[in-house]
Amino acid sequence: MNSLSRICISLLAVAAGWGVSSQAQSLKWAESTDADMWARSSVKMSSKPSSAVIASADDTTGGHAFSHLGTTFNELDWDAFLMLTRDEQDELMRRLFAPDGELKFTRGRVSMNCNDYGREWYSCDEVAGDLELRYFNIERDKRGIIPLIRAAQKYNPGLTFWISPWSPPSWMKINHDYPVVSSRHNNGDPRIDYLLFGSVDDIDEDEMKFLGERDGKFPRRLATQDYFIQDPRYLQAYANYFCKFIDAYAEQGVPVDMVIYQNEAYSYTPYPGCAWTAEGTVRFNRDYLAPTLKKHHPEVKLYLGTFNTNRQDHVERILADDSLRSVVSGIGFQWEGREILPAIRAQYPAMKYICSESECGNGDMDWKAGEHTFFLIADNFGSGCDEWYNWNFLLPKRGTSPWGWNQNALVELDPETRTIRYTPEYYAVRHFAGILTPGCEIVGYSGRDNSDLVALIVRDKDGRYAAAVANRTDETRDVTLKMGHKYVNVTLKPHSFNSFVQ
């Protein structure tokens, strides 16, 4: 080989290497505002910061692994789904669940018995006194929840699921009814509302609707007794009930691999709910549910929660039981529970943590709701969660439940025109779905102390960085992210969602 050939080969090698290096220094940038969703561009990384670094991660930064983005399958979502054409149904589910879709949901949550987004109360066994569960069935679920799941499984056959009840069968409760308190939205007996606190003082049927503005501790008072009957026969029957539900869903091709004993034991609701004390929570999970799962479904994990209370001393009282902690794998937090998540995680770092439900809004489905959801996703992952779950993914305008609560969804249906709109909350989730890839770690977060600028940084299994950032202010903001040994210097539009991927 002559010297000229060697020089040419060397130059080609340098050029090839430079091309790879140059490409590695450029990030794909997706930007969303209320006026323009998912605009695409790119930004080059720099060796120096040009403004204050709002979030930082480098090769030595440790993190925790991301596991799943998921959503909940509710009966009212199914009713809205049926108003779409088959092509529209397929397109929606492809966007939400396909591995190459936009949200890439890999996991689902299912309510055991009716929740507040069912059409009306039902359970899998409303035959009073049926402790042997001879009349247990999931016929109602087969007409709504399971068909909705199958529509999602078409685009992701590997979906897995976890379950939690809002209320046990009504006959298993001390008030023999599905709600906790009476209301204009139910037929509860107001004469026994005193069971909650020992009096009717401080009972407010709308307390759970304060949408994150509850000013202080939630709930204002804790229930003084368990609404589930604490008779061992009932406790064991209920543990068996969970196993029968898992079996019945498995027969329908729906794999359940995790259970949580109760949704929001601290929302004293006019819709399906059940109040539990700390002692009752420990008793049922430790002495009945855990050993019954171990016997019949050892492959199914038991998580505690869902904790929607910021009363840290109460949660600590439950977790202080060593025997209970030895049989649970993780903890689900939602709503006010998010406020104490870092403190609990610091005490119990070996536990897994999930955001079991994002906050549901007030039916506006507007940009403000999208900004709040963006912050919640970042704060939960940044505070130690490895899974996050959306609530409703499809509802009609205003999203009104049979119990009088307007709520949000990722996709809004206009019942008159039968057309759908992908809401700002959908795009908030999409920005995170673009950076949270299998095997990645959350390695940087900023936003809890200053939620005007929210940033989450992740590093994938190949060492590449990505980030999701929101500017929630009225002003254009110059910001810098440190990702590895490089910096991302960008100008963010007011009220914008942004994601950056190598």
VOPALO-437386 format. One record per residue (C-alpha): residue number from 1; residue in one letter; x, y, z. Coordinates in Angstrom, 1 decimal. Example, Ala and Ser with C-alpha at 12.3 -4.5 7.8 and 13.67 -1.06 7.14 Angstrom:
REM residues 2
PT  num  residu       u       v       w
PT    1       A    12.3    -4.5     7.8
PT    2       S    13.7    -1.1     7.1
//
This chain:
REM residues 502
PT  num  residu       u       v       w
PT    1       M     0.0     0.0     0.0
PT    2       N     1.5     3.4    -1.0
PT    3       S     1.6     6.4     1.3
PT    4       L    -1.2     8.2    -0.6
PT    5       S    -3.5     5.2     0.0
PT    6       R    -2.7     5.2     3.7
PT    7       I    -3.4     8.9     3.9
PT    8       C    -6.8     8.5     2.1
PT    9       I    -7.8     5.6     4.4
PT   10       S    -6.8     7.6     7.5
PT   11       L    -8.8    10.6     6.3
PT   12       L   -11.8     8.4     5.7
PT   13       A   -11.6     6.8     9.1
PT   14       V   -11.3    10.3    10.8
PT   15       A   -14.3    11.5     8.7
PT   16       A   -16.3     8.5     9.7
PT   17       G   -15.4     8.9    13.4
PT   18       W   -16.2    12.6    13.2
PT   19       G   -19.6    11.8    11.8
PT   20       V   -20.5     9.5    14.7
PT   21       S   -19.2    12.0    17.2
PT   22       S   -21.1    14.8    15.6
PT   23       Q   -24.3    12.8    15.6
PT   24       A   -23.8    11.9    19.3
PT   25       Q   -23.6    15.6    20.2
PT   26       S   -27.0    16.4    18.7
PT   27       L   -30.3    15.8    20.4
PT   28       K   -33.8    15.3    18.9
PT   29       W   -36.1    17.9    20.5
PT   30       A   -39.8    17.6    20.7
PT   31       E   -41.8    20.6    22.0
PT   32       S   -45.4    21.1    22.8
PT   33       T   -47.4    24.1    23.6
PT   34       D   -51.2    24.5    23.8
PT   35       A   -51.1    26.0    20.3
PT   36       D   -48.7    23.5    18.7
PT   37       M   -48.3    20.0    20.0
PT   38       W   -45.2    17.9    19.3
PT   39       A   -43.1    20.3    17.1
PT   40       R   -39.9    18.6    16.1
PT   41       S   -36.4    20.1    15.8
PT   42       S   -32.9    19.4    17.2
PT   43       V   -30.3    21.0    19.5
PT   44       K   -26.6    20.5    19.7
PT   45       M   -24.9    19.7    23.0
PT   46       S   -22.1    22.0    24.2
PT   47       S   -19.0    21.6    26.3
PT   48       K   -20.0    24.7    28.5
PT   49       P   -23.2    25.9    30.2
PT   50       S   -24.7    29.1    29.0
PT   51       S   -27.2    29.6    31.9
PT   52       A   -28.0    28.2    35.3
PT   53       V   -28.0    24.3    35.4
PT   54       I   -31.5    23.3    36.5
PT   55       A   -30.8    19.5    36.5
PT   56       S   -27.6    17.5    36.4
PT   57       A   -26.5    13.9    35.8
PT   58       D   -23.1    12.5    34.8
PT   59       D   -21.6     9.1    34.4
PT   60       T   -21.0     8.7    38.1
PT   61       T   -24.6     9.6    39.1
PT   62       G   -26.4     6.7    40.5
PT   63       G   -30.1     6.2    39.9
PT   64       H   -33.1     3.9    40.1
PT   65       A   -34.5     1.8    37.4
PT   66       F   -37.6     2.7    35.4
PT   67       S   -40.1    -0.2    35.0
PT   68       H   -43.5     0.8    33.6
PT   69       L   -45.9     3.5    32.4
PT   70       G   -49.5     2.2    32.7
PT   71       T   -53.1     3.1    32.8
PT   72       T   -56.4     2.0    34.4
PT   73       F   -59.2     0.1    32.7
PT   74       N   -62.6     1.5    33.8
PT   75       E   -66.2     0.8    32.7
PT   76       L   -66.9     4.4    31.7
PT   77       D   -63.8     4.3    29.4
PT   78       W   -65.4     1.2    27.7
PT   79       D   -68.7     3.1    27.2
PT   80       A   -66.8     5.9    25.5
PT   81       F   -64.8     3.5    23.5
PT   82       L   -67.9     2.0    22.1
PT   83       M   -68.9     5.3    20.5
PT   84       L   -65.9     5.2    18.2
PT   85       T   -65.6     3.4    14.9
PT   86       R   -63.5     0.3    14.7
PT   87       D   -60.8     2.2    12.8
PT   88       E   -60.8     4.9    15.5
PT   89       Q   -60.7     2.3    18.3
PT   90       D   -57.7     0.6    16.7
PT   91       E   -55.8     3.9    16.2
PT   92       L   -56.4     4.9    19.8
PT   93       M   -55.2     1.6    21.2
PT   94       R   -52.2     1.5    18.9
PT   95       R   -51.1     5.0    20.1
PT   96       L   -51.5     4.1    23.7
PT   97       F   -50.3     0.5    23.9
PT   98       A   -48.2    -0.5    20.9
PT   99       P   -44.5    -0.8    21.6
PT  100       D   -43.9     1.6    18.6
PT  101       G   -46.9     3.8    19.6
PT  102       E   -46.8     7.1    21.4
PT  103       L   -47.4     6.3    25.0
PT  104       K   -46.1     2.7    25.1
PT  105       F   -48.1     1.6    28.1
PT  106       T   -46.9    -1.8    29.3
PT  107       R   -49.1    -2.4    32.3
PT  108       G   -52.7    -2.0    33.4
PT  109       R   -54.5    -1.5    36.7
PT  110       V   -57.9    -3.1    37.3
PT  111       S   -60.5    -2.5    40.0
PT  112       M   -61.7    -5.6    41.8
PT  113       N   -65.4    -4.8    42.1
PT  114       C   -66.8    -1.4    40.9
PT  115       N   -64.9     1.8    41.3
PT  116       D   -66.2     5.4    41.0
PT  117       Y   -65.8     5.2    37.2
PT  118       G   -68.2     2.2    36.8
PT  119       R   -71.8     2.8    35.8
PT  120       E   -73.2     1.8    39.2
PT  121       W   -72.2    -0.3    42.2
PT  122       Y   -71.5    -4.0    41.7
PT  123       S   -69.2    -6.6    43.1
PT  124       C   -68.3   -10.1    42.2
PT  125       D   -70.4   -11.6    45.0
PT  126       E   -73.3    -9.6    46.5
PT  127       V   -74.9   -12.6    48.1
PT  128       A   -74.9   -11.7    51.8
PT  129       G   -73.2   -14.2    54.0
PT  130       D   -71.6   -16.2    51.2
PT  131       L   -68.3   -16.8    53.1
PT  132       E   -67.6   -19.8    50.9
PT  133       L   -67.9   -17.5    47.8
PT  134       R   -70.1   -20.0    46.0
PT  135       Y   -71.7   -17.2    44.0
PT  136       F   -68.4   -15.4    43.1
PT  137       N   -68.3   -14.4    39.4
PT  138       I   -66.8   -11.8    37.0
PT  139       E   -69.7   -11.7    34.5
PT  140       R   -70.0    -7.9    34.8
PT  141       D   -66.3    -7.5    34.0
PT  142       K   -66.7    -9.8    30.9
PT  143       R   -69.1    -7.3    29.4
PT  144       G   -66.8    -4.2    29.8
PT  145       I   -63.5    -4.3    31.5
PT  146       I   -62.1    -7.5    29.8
PT  147       P   -63.2    -6.5    26.3
PT  148       L   -61.4    -3.1    26.8
PT  149       I   -58.3    -5.0    28.0
PT  150       R   -58.4    -7.3    24.9
PT  151       A   -58.5    -4.3    22.6
PT  152       A   -55.3    -3.1    24.3
PT  153       Q   -53.7    -6.6    24.2
PT  154       K   -54.2    -6.6    20.4
PT  155       Y   -51.4    -4.1    20.3
PT  156       N   -49.4    -5.3    23.2
PT  157       P   -50.0    -9.0    24.0
PT  158       G   -47.4    -8.8    26.8
PT  159       L   -49.4    -6.4    29.0
PT  160       T   -49.4    -7.3    32.7
PT  161       F   -51.9    -6.2    35.3
PT  162       W   -52.4    -5.5    39.0
PT  163       I   -55.6    -5.2    41.0
PT  164       S   -57.0    -3.3    43.9
PT  165       P   -60.6    -2.9    45.3
PT  166       W   -62.4     0.4    46.0
PT  167       S   -64.9    -1.4    48.2
PT  168       P   -65.4    -5.0    49.3
PT  169       P   -68.8    -6.6    48.7
PT  170       S   -71.2    -4.5    50.7
PT  171       W   -72.2    -7.3    53.1
PT  172       M   -68.5    -7.6    54.3
PT  173       K   -68.7    -4.0    55.7
PT  174       I   -70.0    -2.7    59.0
PT  175       N   -72.4    -0.3    57.2
PT  176       H   -73.5    -3.0    54.8
PT  177       D   -73.2    -0.6    51.9
PT  178       Y   -70.6     0.2    49.2
PT  179       P   -69.8     3.9    50.2
PT  180       V   -68.3     5.1    53.4
PT  181       V   -70.7     8.0    54.0
PT  182       S   -74.2     8.9    52.9
PT  183       S   -74.7    11.5    50.1
PT  184       R   -77.1    12.9    47.6
PT  185       H   -75.3    10.6    45.1
PT  186       N   -76.1     7.4    47.0
PT  187       N   -78.7     5.7    49.2
PT  188       G   -76.5     5.5    52.2
PT  189       D   -78.2     5.7    55.6
PT  190       P   -77.1     9.0    57.2
PT  191       R   -78.0     7.7    60.7
PT  192       I   -74.8     5.5    60.7
PT  193       D   -72.4     8.1    59.3
PT  194       Y   -71.2     8.5    62.9
PT  195       L   -69.4     5.1    62.5
PT  196       L   -66.6     7.0    60.7
PT  197       F   -65.4     9.3    63.5
PT  198       G   -67.7     8.4    66.4
PT  199       S   -69.8    11.5    65.4
PT  200       V   -70.9    13.3    62.3
PT  201       D   -68.5    16.2    62.9
PT  202       D   -66.1    17.0    60.0
PT  203       I   -67.8    14.6    57.5
PT  204       D   -67.7    16.2    54.1
PT  205       E   -68.8    14.2    51.1
PT  206       D   -66.8    16.5    48.8
PT  207       E   -63.5    16.4    50.8
PT  208       M   -61.9    14.2    48.2
PT  209       K   -62.7    16.7    45.5
PT  210       F   -60.3    19.5    46.7
PT  211       L   -57.9    18.6    43.9
PT  212       G   -54.7    19.0    45.7
PT  213       E   -55.7    22.1    47.6
PT  214       R   -56.7    20.6    50.8
PT  215       D   -54.5    22.9    53.0
PT  216       G   -52.6    20.7    55.4
PT  217       K   -53.1    17.1    56.4
PT  218       F   -55.3    14.7    54.5
PT  219       P   -57.6    13.4    55.7
PT  220       R   -58.4    16.0    58.4
PT  221       R   -59.4    13.2    60.7
PT  222       L   -58.6     9.5    60.5
PT  223       A   -61.3     6.9    60.7
PT  224       T   -61.7     5.5    64.2
PT  225       Q   -62.6     2.0    63.1
PT  226       D   -62.3    -0.4    60.2
PT  227       Y   -65.3    -0.5    57.9
PT  228       F   -64.4    -4.0    56.9
PT  229       I   -65.8    -6.5    59.4
PT  230       Q   -62.9    -7.7    61.5
PT  231       D   -64.3   -11.2    62.0
PT  232       P   -61.6   -13.8    61.1
PT  233       R   -64.2   -15.6    58.9
PT  234       Y   -64.8   -12.5    56.8
PT  235       L   -61.1   -11.6    56.7
PT  236       Q   -60.2   -15.0    55.3
PT  237       A   -63.1   -15.0    52.9
PT  238       Y   -61.9   -11.7    51.5
PT  239       A   -58.3   -13.0    51.1
PT  240       N   -59.8   -16.0    49.2
PT  241       Y   -61.8   -13.5    47.1
PT  242       F   -58.6   -11.9    45.8
PT  243       C   -57.3   -15.4    44.7
PT  244       K   -60.6   -16.2    43.0
PT  245       F   -60.4   -12.9    41.1
PT  246       I   -56.9   -13.7    40.0
PT  247       D   -58.0   -17.1    38.8
PT  248       A   -61.0   -15.8    37.0
PT  249       Y   -59.0   -13.2    35.1
PT  250       A   -56.3   -15.7    34.2
PT  251       E   -59.0   -17.8    32.6
PT  252       Q   -59.8   -14.8    30.4
PT  253       G   -56.2   -14.3    29.4
PT  254       V   -55.5   -11.4    31.7
PT  255       P   -52.4   -12.1    33.9
PT  256       V   -52.4   -10.5    37.3
PT  257       D   -49.0   -10.4    39.1
PT  258       M   -49.6    -7.8    41.9
PT  259       V   -52.3    -6.9    44.3
PT  260       I   -52.9    -3.9    46.6
PT  261       Y   -55.5    -4.5    49.4
PT  262       Q   -57.4    -1.2    49.1
PT  263       N   -57.6     1.9    47.0
PT  264       E   -57.4     5.1    49.0
PT  265       A   -58.3     3.9    52.5
PT  266       Y   -58.3     7.6    53.5
PT  267       S   -60.9     9.0    51.1
PT  268       Y   -64.2     8.7    53.1
PT  269       T   -66.3     8.6    50.0
PT  270       P   -69.9     8.7    48.8
PT  271       Y   -68.8     6.4    46.0
PT  272       P   -67.3     2.9    46.5
PT  273       G   -64.7     3.0    49.3
PT  274       C   -63.7     1.4    52.6
PT  275       A   -62.0     3.0    55.6
PT  276       W   -59.2     1.0    57.3
PT  277       T   -57.3     1.7    60.5
PT  278       A   -53.5     1.1    60.8
PT  279       E   -54.2    -2.0    62.9
PT  280       G   -56.8    -3.4    60.5
PT  281       T   -54.4    -2.8    57.6
PT  282       V   -51.6    -4.7    59.2
PT  283       R   -53.9    -7.5    60.4
PT  284       F   -55.5    -8.2    57.0
PT  285       N   -52.4    -8.0    54.9
PT  286       R   -50.0    -9.8    57.3
PT  287       D   -52.3   -12.5    58.7
PT  288       Y   -54.7   -13.2    55.8
PT  289       L   -53.9   -11.8    52.4
PT  290       A   -50.2   -12.5    52.4
PT  291       P   -50.3   -16.1    53.5
PT  292       T   -53.3   -16.8    51.2
PT  293       L   -51.5   -15.4    48.2
PT  294       K   -48.4   -17.4    49.1
PT  295       K   -50.4   -20.6    49.2
PT  296       H   -52.4   -20.1    46.1
PT  297       H   -50.5   -17.6    44.0
PT  298       P   -46.9   -17.4    45.2
PT  299       E   -46.0   -15.6    41.9
PT  300       V   -48.2   -12.6    42.8
PT  301       K   -46.6    -9.8    44.6
PT  302       L   -48.3    -7.9    47.5
PT  303       Y   -47.8    -4.2    47.7
PT  304       L   -49.1    -1.9    50.5
PT  305       G   -51.4     1.1    49.7
PT  306       T   -52.7     2.8    48.0
PT  307       F   -51.5     5.5    50.4
PT  308       N   -53.3     8.7    49.5
PT  309       T   -52.5    10.3    52.9
PT  310       N   -49.7    12.7    53.9
PT  311       R   -50.0    11.6    57.6
PT  312       Q   -46.5    10.2    57.8
PT  313       D   -46.9     9.0    61.4
PT  314       H   -49.8     6.8    60.3
PT  315       V   -48.0     5.3    57.4
PT  316       E   -44.9     4.7    59.6
PT  317       R   -47.1     2.9    62.2
PT  318       I   -48.1     0.4    59.5
PT  319       L   -44.6    -0.1    58.2
PT  320       A   -43.2    -0.5    61.7
PT  321       D   -44.5    -4.0    61.7
PT  322       D   -41.5    -6.2    60.8
PT  323       S   -43.6    -9.2    60.0
PT  324       L   -45.7    -7.2    57.6
PT  325       R   -42.7    -5.7    55.8
PT  326       S   -41.3    -9.2    55.3
PT  327       V   -44.2   -10.2    53.1
PT  328       V   -44.7    -7.1    51.0
PT  329       S   -42.6    -6.1    48.0
PT  330       G   -43.5    -2.5    47.6
PT  331       I   -45.7     0.5    48.3
PT  332       G   -48.2     2.4    46.2
PT  333       F   -48.6     6.2    46.7
PT  334       Q   -51.0     8.6    45.1
PT  335       W   -52.4    12.1    45.7
PT  336       E   -51.2    13.5    49.1
PT  337       G   -49.2    10.3    49.7
PT  338       R   -46.7    11.7    47.1
PT  339       E   -45.7    14.4    49.7
PT  340       I   -44.2    11.9    52.1
PT  341       L   -42.8     9.5    49.5
PT  342       P   -39.2    10.8    49.8
PT  343       A   -39.2    10.5    53.6
PT  344       I   -40.7     7.0    53.6
PT  345       R   -38.3     5.8    50.9
PT  346       A   -35.3     7.1    52.9
PT  347       Q   -36.5     4.9    55.8
PT  348       Y   -37.2     1.8    53.7
PT  349       P   -34.9     2.0    50.6
PT  350       A   -35.2    -1.7    49.9
PT  351       M   -38.9    -1.3    49.0
PT  352       K   -40.2    -0.7    45.5
PT  353       Y   -42.3     2.4    45.1
PT  354       I   -45.0     3.2    42.5
PT  355       C   -47.3     6.0    41.7
PT  356       S   -50.5     4.0    41.7
PT  357       E   -52.8     6.7    40.3
PT  358       S   -52.2    10.1    38.8
PT  359       E   -54.5    12.9    40.0
PT  360       C   -57.7    13.0    38.0
PT  361       G   -58.5    16.8    37.6
PT  362       N   -61.9    18.4    37.4
PT  363       G   -63.1    17.7    33.9
PT  364       D   -61.5    20.7    32.2
PT  365       M   -58.9    18.7    30.3
PT  366       D   -57.0    21.9    29.6
PT  367       W   -53.3    23.0    29.5
PT  368       K   -53.2    23.7    33.2
PT  369       A   -54.2    20.1    33.9
PT  370       G   -51.5    18.9    31.5
PT  371       E   -48.9    21.0    33.3
PT  372       H   -49.9    19.5    36.6
PT  373       T   -49.7    16.0    35.3
PT  374       F   -46.3    16.7    33.8
PT  375       F   -45.1    17.8    37.2
PT  376       L   -46.6    14.8    38.9
PT  377       I   -44.9    12.3    36.6
PT  378       A   -41.6    14.0    37.0
PT  379       D   -41.9    14.3    40.8
PT  380       N   -43.0    10.7    41.3
PT  381       F   -40.2     9.3    39.2
PT  382       G   -37.7    11.8    40.6
PT  383       S   -38.7    10.9    44.1
PT  384       G   -38.1     7.1    43.7
PT  385       C   -41.1     5.5    41.9
PT  386       D   -40.3     3.1    39.2
PT  387       E   -43.9     2.8    37.9
PT  388       W   -46.6     5.4    37.1
PT  389       Y   -50.3     4.9    36.4
PT  390       N   -52.7     7.1    34.6
PT  391       W   -56.4     7.1    35.7
PT  392       N   -58.9     7.3    32.9
PT  393       F   -57.6     7.3    29.3
PT  394       L   -60.8     8.0    27.5
PT  395       L   -63.9     9.9    28.7
PT  396       P   -66.7    12.1    27.3
PT  397       K   -66.4    15.9    27.8
PT  398       R   -66.4    16.8    31.5
PT  399       G   -65.9    13.2    32.4
PT  400       T   -68.7    13.0    34.9
PT  401       S   -69.0    10.0    37.1
PT  402       P   -72.4     8.6    38.4
PT  403       W   -71.3    10.0    41.8
PT  404       G   -71.1    13.6    40.6
PT  405       W   -67.4    14.1    40.0
PT  406       N   -66.0    15.6    36.8
PT  407       Q   -62.6    14.2    35.9
PT  408       N   -60.0    14.3    33.2
PT  409       A   -58.8    11.8    30.7
PT  410       L   -55.9    11.5    28.2
PT  411       V   -58.4    11.5    25.4
PT  412       E   -61.6    13.5    25.3
PT  413       L   -64.7    12.3    23.4
PT  414       D   -67.3    14.7    22.1
PT  415       P   -70.5    12.6    22.4
PT  416       E   -72.4    14.8    19.9
PT  417       T   -69.9    14.5    17.0
PT  418       R   -68.3    11.3    18.3
PT  419       T   -64.8    12.8    17.6
PT  420       I   -61.9    12.6    20.0
PT  421       R   -59.2    15.1    21.1
PT  422       Y   -55.8    14.2    22.5
PT  423       T   -55.6    16.4    25.5
PT  424       P   -52.5    18.3    27.0
PT  425       E   -52.3    15.5    29.6
PT  426       Y   -51.8    13.0    26.7
PT  427       Y   -48.9    15.0    25.4
PT  428       A   -47.5    15.4    28.9
PT  429       V   -47.3    11.6    29.1
PT  430       R   -46.0    11.3    25.6
PT  431       H   -43.0    13.4    26.4
PT  432       F   -42.1    11.0    29.2
PT  433       A   -42.9     7.9    27.1
PT  434       G   -40.3     9.1    24.6
PT  435       I   -37.4     9.1    27.1
PT  436       L   -38.4     6.3    29.5
PT  437       T   -37.1     3.3    27.7
PT  438       P   -36.7    -0.4    28.9
PT  439       G   -33.7    -0.6    31.1
PT  440       C   -33.1     3.1    31.7
PT  441       E   -32.4     4.7    35.0
PT  442       I   -33.7     8.0    36.5
PT  443       V   -30.5     9.9    37.3
PT  444       G   -31.5    13.5    37.7
PT  445       Y   -34.5    15.5    38.8
PT  446       S   -35.4    19.1    39.6
PT  447       G   -38.9    20.5    40.3
PT  448       R   -40.1    19.7    43.8
PT  449       D   -38.6    22.8    45.3
PT  450       N   -39.3    25.0    42.2
PT  451       S   -42.1    23.5    40.1
PT  452       D   -41.9    26.5    37.6
PT  453       L   -39.1    24.6    35.8
PT  454       V   -39.4    20.8    36.0
PT  455       A   -36.8    18.4    34.6
PT  456       L   -36.2    14.7    34.7
PT  457       I   -33.0    13.1    33.3
PT  458       V   -32.6     9.5    32.4
PT  459       R   -29.7     7.3    31.2
PT  460       D   -30.4     4.2    29.0
PT  461       K   -28.6     0.9    29.2
PT  462       D   -26.2     2.0    26.5
PT  463       G   -25.2     5.1    28.5
PT  464       R   -27.2     7.6    26.4
PT  465       Y   -29.0    10.5    28.1
PT  466       A   -32.5    11.9    27.6
PT  467       A   -34.6    14.4    29.4
PT  468       A   -38.1    15.8    29.8
PT  469       V   -38.4    19.5    30.8
PT  470       A   -41.4    21.8    31.3
PT  471       N   -41.4    25.6    31.5
PT  472       R   -44.6    26.4    33.5
PT  473       T   -44.1    30.2    33.6
PT  474       D   -45.4    33.0    31.5
PT  475       E   -41.9    33.9    30.3
PT  476       T   -39.4    32.5    27.9
PT  477       R   -36.7    30.8    29.9
PT  478       D   -33.1    30.1    29.1
PT  479       V   -32.1    26.8    30.8
PT  480       T   -29.2    24.4    30.9
PT  481       L   -29.2    20.6    31.6
PT  482       K   -26.0    18.8    32.4
PT  483       M   -26.1    15.3    30.8
PT  484       G   -22.9    13.3    31.1
PT  485       H   -19.9    15.6    30.3
PT  486       K   -22.0    17.8    28.0
PT  487       Y   -24.6    20.5    28.4
PT  488       V   -27.9    21.2    26.7
PT  489       N   -28.5    24.9    26.5
PT  490       V   -32.0    25.8    25.3
PT  491       T   -34.6    28.5    25.3
PT  492       L   -37.9    27.2    26.4
PT  493       K   -41.2    28.7    25.3
PT  494       P   -43.6    29.8    28.0
PT  495       H   -45.9    27.0    29.2
PT  496       S   -44.2    24.3    27.1
PT  497       F   -43.3    20.6    27.4
PT  498       N   -40.0    19.5    26.0
PT  499       S   -38.1    16.3    25.6
PT  500       F   -34.6    15.7    24.4
PT  501       V   -33.3    12.3    23.1
PT  502       Q   -29.9    11.3    21.7
//
